[in-house]
Amino acid sequence: MRNTARWAATWGLTATTVCGPLAGASLASPATAPASLYAPSALVLSVEHGESAATAAPLRAVTLTCAPTASGTHPAADAACAELRAAHGDPGALAAEDTVVCTREYAPVVVTVDGVWQGRRLSYERTFANECVKNAGSASVFTF
């Protein structure tokens, strides 16, 4: 049941973020219609304690919109969007910094990314050994 509620919340936030701006655009006249040619980039990012998203206890979630401008509830939206653009929208390509030293404590943390990146569906899940390892893999995307 908890997994169903999490997915419902994720899809609800994604639909609101992606489709919300589109609802008003259909009513606007051509003179006031948005002139953006950017494909939508709207994501819901979550962090959970556990080994997989299906069984993990939810901790926190944020929204991140990167096109046409950076916005959302992510605390560092501009930096997170820049980091994802450099990785071509692939959260798995975010490299861990070599200078960060983390303990070998095993307290698994799962991050998920669901939504749309430049018009393409994106779904990503990764389990990190602990919070330090998670934060070492990204300067801003997963640090919320």
C-alpha positions as CSV (number, residue, x, y, z in Angstrom):
1,M,0.0,0.0,0.0
2,R,2.8,2.4,0.9
3,N,4.4,1.7,-2.6
4,T,1.1,2.6,-4.3
5,A,0.8,5.8,-2.4
6,R,4.4,6.8,-3.2
7,W,3.8,6.1,-7.0
8,A,0.5,8.0,-6.9
9,A,2.3,11.0,-5.3
10,T,5.2,10.8,-7.8
11,W,2.9,10.7,-10.8
12,G,0.7,13.5,-9.3
13,L,3.6,15.8,-8.8
14,T,5.0,14.9,-12.3
15,A,1.7,15.5,-14.0
16,T,1.2,18.8,-12.2
17,T,4.7,20.0,-13.0
18,V,4.6,18.9,-16.7
19,C,1.0,19.5,-17.6
20,G,0.2,22.5,-15.3
21,P,1.8,25.1,-17.5
22,L,0.3,23.5,-20.6
23,A,-3.3,23.8,-19.3
24,G,-3.1,27.6,-19.4
25,A,-1.3,27.8,-22.7
26,S,-4.3,26.4,-24.7
27,L,-6.4,29.3,-23.5
28,A,-3.8,32.0,-24.3
29,S,-4.0,34.0,-27.5
30,P,-1.0,33.7,-29.9
31,A,0.3,37.1,-28.8
32,T,0.5,36.0,-25.2
33,A,1.5,32.3,-25.8
34,P,4.9,31.2,-24.5
35,A,7.6,31.5,-27.1
36,S,9.6,28.6,-25.6
37,L,11.0,26.0,-28.0
38,Y,12.5,23.9,-25.2
39,A,11.3,20.3,-24.7
40,P,9.9,19.9,-21.1
41,S,12.3,18.8,-18.4
42,A,10.4,18.2,-15.1
43,L,11.5,15.7,-12.5
44,V,10.5,14.4,-9.1
45,L,13.5,13.3,-7.1
46,S,13.2,11.3,-3.8
47,V,15.5,10.0,-1.1
48,E,14.5,7.0,1.0
49,H,16.1,4.8,3.6
50,G,16.3,1.2,2.6
51,E,17.7,-1.1,-0.1
52,S,15.1,-0.5,-2.8
53,A,12.4,2.0,-3.6
54,A,9.7,-0.7,-3.3
55,T,10.6,-1.5,0.4
56,A,12.2,1.8,1.5
57,A,10.8,4.2,4.0
58,P,10.2,7.6,2.3
59,L,12.3,10.4,3.7
60,R,11.9,13.4,1.4
61,A,11.1,14.4,-2.2
62,V,11.5,17.5,-4.4
63,T,10.5,18.7,-7.8
64,L,12.9,20.0,-10.4
65,T,12.0,21.8,-13.6
66,C,15.0,22.6,-15.9
67,A,13.4,23.9,-19.1
68,P,12.8,26.6,-20.0
69,T,14.2,27.8,-16.7
70,A,15.4,26.1,-13.5
71,S,12.7,26.0,-10.8
72,G,10.9,23.7,-8.4
73,T,11.2,22.8,-4.7
74,H,14.8,21.6,-5.1
75,P,16.9,23.9,-2.9
76,A,19.6,24.3,-5.6
77,A,17.6,24.1,-8.8
78,D,20.1,26.1,-11.0
79,A,23.1,24.0,-9.9
80,A,21.1,20.7,-10.2
81,C,19.9,21.5,-13.7
82,A,23.4,22.5,-14.8
83,E,24.8,19.2,-13.4
84,L,22.1,17.2,-15.2
85,R,22.7,19.1,-18.5
86,A,26.4,18.2,-18.2
87,A,25.5,14.6,-17.8
88,H,23.0,14.7,-20.7
89,G,20.1,14.0,-18.4
90,D,21.6,10.7,-17.1
91,P,21.7,10.6,-13.3
92,G,23.8,7.5,-13.6
93,A,26.5,9.4,-15.3
94,L,27.1,11.7,-12.3
95,A,30.5,10.8,-11.0
96,A,31.7,10.5,-7.4
97,E,34.4,13.0,-6.4
98,D,37.7,11.3,-5.6
99,T,38.5,13.7,-2.8
100,V,35.5,12.7,-0.7
101,V,36.3,10.1,2.0
102,C,33.3,8.2,3.4
103,T,33.0,5.7,6.2
104,R,32.2,2.0,5.4
105,E,29.0,2.2,7.4
106,Y,26.1,0.4,5.7
107,A,22.9,2.5,6.0
108,P,21.4,2.1,2.5
109,V,19.8,5.2,0.9
110,V,17.8,4.9,-2.3
111,V,17.4,7.8,-4.7
112,T,14.8,7.9,-7.4
113,V,14.3,10.2,-10.3
114,D,11.0,10.1,-12.3
115,G,9.6,12.5,-14.9
116,V,10.6,13.9,-18.3
117,W,14.0,15.1,-19.5
118,Q,14.0,17.1,-22.7
119,G,10.8,15.5,-23.8
120,R,11.9,11.9,-23.0
121,R,10.5,9.7,-20.1
122,L,13.1,9.3,-17.4
123,S,13.0,6.7,-14.6
124,Y,16.1,6.1,-12.4
125,E,16.7,4.3,-9.1
126,R,20.0,3.8,-7.3
127,T,21.0,2.5,-3.9
128,F,24.0,4.0,-2.1
129,A,25.7,2.5,0.9
130,N,25.1,5.6,3.0
131,E,24.3,9.4,2.8
132,C,28.0,10.3,2.4
133,V,28.4,8.1,-0.6
134,K,25.1,9.5,-2.1
135,N,26.3,13.1,-1.6
136,A,29.8,12.3,-3.1
137,G,28.2,11.3,-6.4
138,S,26.6,14.7,-7.0
139,A,27.4,18.2,-6.0
140,S,23.7,19.3,-6.0
141,V,21.3,16.9,-7.7
142,F,20.8,14.5,-4.8
143,T,21.7,16.9,-2.0
144,F,18.3,18.0,-0.7
